[in-house]
Amino acid sequence: ECQLALGRMNDARYTFVGIEMSSPYTSRALRRLAELDLVQRNYEGLLTWIDEGRDSFPLEFGDGWTSYARIIGLIEQNDLQSARKELESYKVRHSDQNPWFPLALAAIEGKEATVLHEELRQAQATNLAQAEVPRRRGGSKQ
């Protein structure tokens, strides 16, 4: 934890990974590894540590932050369907009054808006390209 506080993230990661599964500090180490990977945008690692934590320490990894972080990881790995499922599960476990819930919901809605915007942009580009084809062939429709 001291290494993490000093900003020595790689040293902290090495220390946390080295903690035995039988140690009383394992759940805390897994949480810190998940936090590190969230900050460093290593979403595959984030999901790995959260899943390991949920399997081995369900009480310690049953909080709102864990669900929020898992949703972020799923979104960033373009698994919006699993992120939505996690959000529904989150709502049942914690209620939508949990302070992390609005952030998770906003993240999903933001990703959905981004996906929709990209689909619309691609559709417009396709329509423009198709409209250009008759003009290139020398024909014009009037």
Rosetta constraint file for C-alpha pairs under 8 A:
AtomPair CA 1 CA 5 HARMONIC 6.20 0.50
AtomPair CA 1 CA 12 HARMONIC 6.90 0.50
AtomPair CA 2 CA 6 HARMONIC 6.16 0.50
AtomPair CA 2 CA 12 HARMONIC 7.96 0.50
AtomPair CA 3 CA 7 HARMONIC 6.34 0.50
AtomPair CA 3 CA 8 HARMONIC 5.07 0.50
AtomPair CA 3 CA 9 HARMONIC 6.80 0.50
AtomPair CA 3 CA 11 HARMONIC 6.47 0.50
AtomPair CA 3 CA 12 HARMONIC 5.17 0.50
AtomPair CA 4 CA 8 HARMONIC 5.48 0.50
AtomPair CA 4 CA 9 HARMONIC 5.47 0.50
AtomPair CA 4 CA 11 HARMONIC 7.90 0.50
AtomPair CA 4 CA 12 HARMONIC 5.40 0.50
AtomPair CA 8 CA 12 HARMONIC 6.13 0.50
AtomPair CA 9 CA 13 HARMONIC 5.98 0.50
AtomPair CA 9 CA 36 HARMONIC 7.32 0.50
AtomPair CA 10 CA 14 HARMONIC 6.19 0.50
AtomPair CA 11 CA 15 HARMONIC 6.28 0.50
AtomPair CA 12 CA 16 HARMONIC 6.12 0.50
AtomPair CA 13 CA 17 HARMONIC 6.02 0.50
AtomPair CA 13 CA 33 HARMONIC 6.45 0.50
AtomPair CA 13 CA 36 HARMONIC 7.66 0.50
AtomPair CA 14 CA 18 HARMONIC 6.28 0.50
AtomPair CA 15 CA 19 HARMONIC 6.83 0.50
AtomPair CA 16 CA 29 HARMONIC 5.04 0.50
AtomPair CA 16 CA 30 HARMONIC 7.30 0.50
AtomPair CA 16 CA 32 HARMONIC 7.55 0.50
AtomPair CA 16 CA 33 HARMONIC 6.85 0.50
AtomPair CA 17 CA 29 HARMONIC 7.39 0.50
AtomPair CA 17 CA 33 HARMONIC 7.79 0.50
AtomPair CA 19 CA 23 HARMONIC 6.73 0.50
AtomPair CA 19 CA 25 HARMONIC 7.39 0.50
AtomPair CA 19 CA 26 HARMONIC 6.26 0.50
AtomPair CA 19 CA 29 HARMONIC 7.29 0.50
AtomPair CA 20 CA 26 HARMONIC 6.73 0.50
AtomPair CA 21 CA 26 HARMONIC 5.70 0.50
AtomPair CA 22 CA 26 HARMONIC 7.12 0.50
AtomPair CA 25 CA 29 HARMONIC 6.13 0.50
AtomPair CA 26 CA 30 HARMONIC 6.13 0.50
AtomPair CA 27 CA 31 HARMONIC 6.24 0.50
AtomPair CA 27 CA 53 HARMONIC 6.51 0.50
AtomPair CA 27 CA 57 HARMONIC 6.42 0.50
AtomPair CA 27 CA 60 HARMONIC 6.93 0.50
AtomPair CA 28 CA 32 HARMONIC 6.19 0.50
AtomPair CA 29 CA 33 HARMONIC 6.11 0.50
AtomPair CA 30 CA 34 HARMONIC 6.20 0.50
AtomPair CA 30 CA 49 HARMONIC 5.72 0.50
AtomPair CA 30 CA 50 HARMONIC 7.38 0.50
AtomPair CA 30 CA 52 HARMONIC 7.75 0.50
AtomPair CA 30 CA 53 HARMONIC 6.22 0.50
AtomPair CA 31 CA 35 HARMONIC 6.20 0.50
AtomPair CA 31 CA 49 HARMONIC 7.26 0.50
AtomPair CA 31 CA 50 HARMONIC 7.38 0.50
AtomPair CA 31 CA 53 HARMONIC 7.41 0.50
AtomPair CA 31 CA 61 HARMONIC 7.98 0.50
AtomPair CA 32 CA 36 HARMONIC 6.06 0.50
AtomPair CA 33 CA 37 HARMONIC 6.16 0.50
AtomPair CA 33 CA 46 HARMONIC 7.39 0.50
AtomPair CA 33 CA 49 HARMONIC 6.63 0.50
AtomPair CA 34 CA 38 HARMONIC 6.14 0.50
AtomPair CA 34 CA 45 HARMONIC 7.15 0.50
AtomPair CA 34 CA 46 HARMONIC 4.68 0.50
AtomPair CA 34 CA 47 HARMONIC 7.54 0.50
AtomPair CA 34 CA 49 HARMONIC 5.45 0.50
AtomPair CA 34 CA 50 HARMONIC 6.35 0.50
AtomPair CA 35 CA 39 HARMONIC 6.25 0.50
AtomPair CA 35 CA 46 HARMONIC 7.40 0.50
AtomPair CA 36 CA 40 HARMONIC 6.03 0.50
AtomPair CA 36 CA 46 HARMONIC 7.98 0.50
AtomPair CA 37 CA 41 HARMONIC 5.68 0.50
AtomPair CA 37 CA 42 HARMONIC 4.73 0.50
AtomPair CA 37 CA 43 HARMONIC 6.43 0.50
AtomPair CA 37 CA 45 HARMONIC 6.01 0.50
AtomPair CA 37 CA 46 HARMONIC 5.10 0.50
AtomPair CA 38 CA 42 HARMONIC 6.18 0.50
AtomPair CA 38 CA 43 HARMONIC 6.43 0.50
AtomPair CA 38 CA 46 HARMONIC 5.97 0.50
AtomPair CA 38 CA 69 HARMONIC 7.24 0.50
AtomPair CA 38 CA 73 HARMONIC 7.71 0.50
AtomPair CA 42 CA 46 HARMONIC 6.24 0.50
AtomPair CA 43 CA 47 HARMONIC 6.17 0.50
AtomPair CA 43 CA 72 HARMONIC 8.00 0.50
AtomPair CA 43 CA 73 HARMONIC 4.80 0.50
AtomPair CA 43 CA 74 HARMONIC 7.64 0.50
AtomPair CA 43 CA 76 HARMONIC 6.79 0.50
AtomPair CA 43 CA 77 HARMONIC 7.02 0.50
AtomPair CA 44 CA 48 HARMONIC 6.26 0.50
AtomPair CA 44 CA 73 HARMONIC 7.09 0.50
AtomPair CA 44 CA 77 HARMONIC 7.67 0.50
AtomPair CA 45 CA 49 HARMONIC 6.22 0.50
AtomPair CA 46 CA 50 HARMONIC 6.21 0.50
AtomPair CA 46 CA 69 HARMONIC 7.76 0.50
AtomPair CA 46 CA 70 HARMONIC 7.37 0.50
AtomPair CA 46 CA 73 HARMONIC 6.56 0.50
AtomPair CA 47 CA 51 HARMONIC 5.95 0.50
AtomPair CA 47 CA 70 HARMONIC 6.07 0.50
AtomPair CA 47 CA 73 HARMONIC 6.19 0.50
AtomPair CA 47 CA 74 HARMONIC 7.71 0.50
AtomPair CA 48 CA 52 HARMONIC 6.08 0.50
AtomPair CA 49 CA 53 HARMONIC 5.93 0.50
AtomPair CA 50 CA 54 HARMONIC 6.01 0.50
AtomPair CA 50 CA 61 HARMONIC 7.22 0.50
AtomPair CA 50 CA 66 HARMONIC 6.95 0.50
AtomPair CA 50 CA 70 HARMONIC 6.99 0.50
AtomPair CA 51 CA 55 HARMONIC 6.11 0.50
AtomPair CA 52 CA 56 HARMONIC 6.06 0.50
AtomPair CA 53 CA 57 HARMONIC 5.19 0.50
AtomPair CA 53 CA 58 HARMONIC 6.74 0.50
AtomPair CA 53 CA 60 HARMONIC 7.62 0.50
AtomPair CA 53 CA 61 HARMONIC 5.91 0.50
AtomPair CA 54 CA 58 HARMONIC 4.52 0.50
AtomPair CA 54 CA 59 HARMONIC 7.81 0.50
AtomPair CA 54 CA 60 HARMONIC 7.71 0.50
AtomPair CA 54 CA 61 HARMONIC 5.22 0.50
AtomPair CA 54 CA 62 HARMONIC 7.07 0.50
AtomPair CA 57 CA 61 HARMONIC 6.20 0.50
AtomPair CA 58 CA 62 HARMONIC 5.71 0.50
AtomPair CA 59 CA 63 HARMONIC 7.84 0.50
AtomPair CA 61 CA 66 HARMONIC 5.99 0.50
AtomPair CA 62 CA 66 HARMONIC 6.68 0.50
AtomPair CA 62 CA 67 HARMONIC 7.60 0.50
AtomPair CA 63 CA 67 HARMONIC 6.82 0.50
AtomPair CA 63 CA 94 HARMONIC 7.74 0.50
AtomPair CA 64 CA 68 HARMONIC 6.16 0.50
AtomPair CA 64 CA 90 HARMONIC 7.29 0.50
AtomPair CA 64 CA 94 HARMONIC 6.71 0.50
AtomPair CA 64 CA 98 HARMONIC 6.78 0.50
AtomPair CA 64 CA 99 HARMONIC 7.76 0.50
AtomPair CA 64 CA 100 HARMONIC 5.80 0.50
AtomPair CA 64 CA 101 HARMONIC 7.25 0.50
AtomPair CA 65 CA 69 HARMONIC 5.98 0.50
AtomPair CA 65 CA 100 HARMONIC 6.15 0.50
AtomPair CA 66 CA 70 HARMONIC 6.05 0.50
AtomPair CA 67 CA 71 HARMONIC 6.14 0.50
AtomPair CA 67 CA 86 HARMONIC 6.93 0.50
AtomPair CA 67 CA 87 HARMONIC 7.53 0.50
AtomPair CA 67 CA 90 HARMONIC 6.31 0.50
AtomPair CA 68 CA 72 HARMONIC 6.31 0.50
AtomPair CA 68 CA 100 HARMONIC 6.17 0.50
AtomPair CA 68 CA 101 HARMONIC 7.02 0.50
AtomPair CA 68 CA 103 HARMONIC 7.41 0.50
AtomPair CA 68 CA 104 HARMONIC 5.28 0.50
AtomPair CA 69 CA 73 HARMONIC 6.22 0.50
AtomPair CA 70 CA 74 HARMONIC 6.15 0.50
AtomPair CA 70 CA 83 HARMONIC 7.73 0.50
AtomPair CA 70 CA 86 HARMONIC 7.80 0.50
AtomPair CA 71 CA 75 HARMONIC 6.07 0.50
AtomPair CA 71 CA 83 HARMONIC 4.92 0.50
AtomPair CA 71 CA 84 HARMONIC 7.89 0.50
AtomPair CA 71 CA 86 HARMONIC 6.49 0.50
AtomPair CA 71 CA 87 HARMONIC 7.13 0.50
AtomPair CA 71 CA 104 HARMONIC 6.56 0.50
AtomPair CA 71 CA 108 HARMONIC 7.89 0.50
AtomPair CA 72 CA 76 HARMONIC 6.13 0.50
AtomPair CA 72 CA 83 HARMONIC 7.72 0.50
AtomPair CA 72 CA 104 HARMONIC 7.28 0.50
AtomPair CA 72 CA 107 HARMONIC 7.05 0.50
AtomPair CA 73 CA 77 HARMONIC 6.25 0.50
AtomPair CA 74 CA 78 HARMONIC 6.31 0.50
AtomPair CA 74 CA 79 HARMONIC 5.11 0.50
AtomPair CA 74 CA 80 HARMONIC 6.60 0.50
AtomPair CA 74 CA 82 HARMONIC 6.71 0.50
AtomPair CA 74 CA 83 HARMONIC 5.50 0.50
AtomPair CA 75 CA 79 HARMONIC 5.51 0.50
AtomPair CA 75 CA 80 HARMONIC 5.44 0.50
AtomPair CA 75 CA 83 HARMONIC 6.17 0.50
AtomPair CA 75 CA 107 HARMONIC 7.88 0.50
AtomPair CA 75 CA 108 HARMONIC 7.07 0.50
AtomPair CA 75 CA 111 HARMONIC 7.07 0.50
AtomPair CA 79 CA 83 HARMONIC 6.34 0.50
AtomPair CA 80 CA 84 HARMONIC 6.15 0.50
AtomPair CA 80 CA 108 HARMONIC 7.41 0.50
AtomPair CA 80 CA 111 HARMONIC 7.91 0.50
AtomPair CA 80 CA 112 HARMONIC 7.99 0.50
AtomPair CA 81 CA 85 HARMONIC 6.41 0.50
AtomPair CA 82 CA 86 HARMONIC 6.11 0.50
AtomPair CA 83 CA 87 HARMONIC 6.18 0.50
AtomPair CA 83 CA 108 HARMONIC 7.28 0.50
AtomPair CA 84 CA 88 HARMONIC 6.31 0.50
AtomPair CA 84 CA 108 HARMONIC 7.30 0.50
AtomPair CA 85 CA 89 HARMONIC 6.21 0.50
AtomPair CA 86 CA 90 HARMONIC 5.92 0.50
AtomPair CA 87 CA 91 HARMONIC 6.20 0.50
AtomPair CA 87 CA 101 HARMONIC 7.96 0.50
AtomPair CA 87 CA 104 HARMONIC 7.20 0.50
AtomPair CA 87 CA 105 HARMONIC 7.26 0.50
AtomPair CA 88 CA 92 HARMONIC 6.51 0.50
AtomPair CA 89 CA 93 HARMONIC 6.20 0.50
AtomPair CA 90 CA 94 HARMONIC 5.75 0.50
AtomPair CA 90 CA 95 HARMONIC 6.94 0.50
AtomPair CA 90 CA 96 HARMONIC 7.95 0.50
AtomPair CA 90 CA 101 HARMONIC 7.63 0.50
AtomPair CA 91 CA 95 HARMONIC 4.36 0.50
AtomPair CA 91 CA 96 HARMONIC 5.30 0.50
AtomPair CA 91 CA 101 HARMONIC 7.57 0.50
AtomPair CA 94 CA 98 HARMONIC 6.07 0.50
AtomPair CA 95 CA 101 HARMONIC 7.86 0.50
AtomPair CA 96 CA 101 HARMONIC 5.59 0.50
AtomPair CA 96 CA 102 HARMONIC 7.32 0.50
AtomPair CA 97 CA 101 HARMONIC 6.89 0.50
AtomPair CA 98 CA 102 HARMONIC 7.90 0.50
AtomPair CA 99 CA 103 HARMONIC 7.69 0.50
AtomPair CA 100 CA 104 HARMONIC 6.31 0.50
AtomPair CA 101 CA 105 HARMONIC 6.08 0.50
AtomPair CA 102 CA 106 HARMONIC 5.94 0.50
AtomPair CA 103 CA 107 HARMONIC 6.13 0.50
AtomPair CA 104 CA 108 HARMONIC 6.37 0.50
AtomPair CA 105 CA 109 HARMONIC 6.14 0.50
AtomPair CA 106 CA 110 HARMONIC 5.87 0.50
AtomPair CA 107 CA 111 HARMONIC 6.21 0.50
AtomPair CA 108 CA 112 HARMONIC 6.11 0.50
AtomPair CA 109 CA 113 HARMONIC 6.11 0.50
AtomPair CA 110 CA 114 HARMONIC 6.20 0.50
AtomPair CA 111 CA 115 HARMONIC 6.12 0.50
AtomPair CA 112 CA 116 HARMONIC 6.09 0.50
AtomPair CA 113 CA 117 HARMONIC 6.00 0.50
AtomPair CA 114 CA 118 HARMONIC 6.18 0.50
AtomPair CA 115 CA 119 HARMONIC 6.20 0.50
AtomPair CA 116 CA 120 HARMONIC 6.15 0.50
AtomPair CA 117 CA 121 HARMONIC 6.08 0.50
AtomPair CA 118 CA 122 HARMONIC 6.12 0.50
AtomPair CA 119 CA 123 HARMONIC 6.14 0.50
AtomPair CA 120 CA 124 HARMONIC 6.10 0.50
AtomPair CA 121 CA 125 HARMONIC 6.16 0.50
AtomPair CA 122 CA 126 HARMONIC 6.12 0.50
AtomPair CA 123 CA 127 HARMONIC 6.13 0.50
AtomPair CA 124 CA 128 HARMONIC 6.09 0.50
AtomPair CA 125 CA 129 HARMONIC 6.12 0.50
AtomPair CA 126 CA 130 HARMONIC 6.16 0.50
AtomPair CA 127 CA 131 HARMONIC 6.12 0.50
AtomPair CA 128 CA 132 HARMONIC 6.26 0.50
AtomPair CA 129 CA 133 HARMONIC 6.62 0.50
AtomPair CA 130 CA 134 HARMONIC 7.85 0.50
AtomPair CA 131 CA 135 HARMONIC 7.56 0.50
AtomPair CA 132 CA 136 HARMONIC 6.30 0.50
AtomPair CA 133 CA 137 HARMONIC 6.48 0.50
AtomPair CA 134 CA 138 HARMONIC 6.63 0.50
AtomPair CA 134 CA 139 HARMONIC 5.40 0.50
AtomPair CA 134 CA 140 HARMONIC 6.34 0.50
AtomPair CA 135 CA 139 HARMONIC 5.34 0.50
AtomPair CA 135 CA 140 HARMONIC 5.65 0.50
